[in-house]
Amino acid sequence: MDDEAVGNFWVGPDPGRASGAAESAWLYDINVFEPHNVVGDNAAATALYRRSGYDVTSMAMRKQM
């Protein structure tokens, strides 16, 4: 198995819990590095999350000019 990093993620305390208890966490962001981030795979990833019971609650998009 290759040890090359293909992305990263940011996990932190659940914003709904003031205590920041360890039994609860929030997945804030997922990034897939180039060249592993293949155009078109976002729809497949979203479908995978939906099949796992997740719903899209927010989305951010940007275009570099």
N, C-alpha and C positions, 0 to 999 in steps of 0.2 A: 504494500500500500504506500502511496506517495504521501509525504508529509507537507506538500505544498498547500498553503492557505488559499482558499477559494473565495473567502469573504469574511465578514465579521458581523457581530450583533451587539446591541446595547441592551443590557438587562439592568433594571433598577427597582427601587421600592415601588410598590403599588401606590399610585397617587390618591387612591380612595381610602387609604389607611394612614391616618396621621402617625401611628406608631412606627411605621416602616418595618413591621414584624417580618422576620425571616421566612415565615411560612407562606408569604405572599409576595409575588414579584410581578413586574410589568415588562413586557418585551417592547421596547421603544422603537427599535430600528433594526433592519436586516439589510446588509449590503453584499452584493456579489461582485467580485472583482472581474475586470476584463482579463482574459478573453472568455471567462466562464459565464459571463452575463450575455447570453445569446438573445438577440432581438426576437420577440415572439414568445419567449418562455414565461413572461409575466402572466399571461392568461392561464397557462398550465399550472403555475404556482398558485394563482388565486383559486383555481378549481380544486387543487389539492387541499388548500386550507378550508374551503367550503365543505368538501367531503368530510373533513375532520371536525366539523361543527363550528368553525369560525365564521364570523360575518365581517365584511368590510365596514369600518366605522369612520375612517377618514382616508384621504388620499391626497398626496401632494405631487404636483408635476411641474417641471420647469424646462425651458428651452434656452440653451445658450445662444446668444446672438453674436 
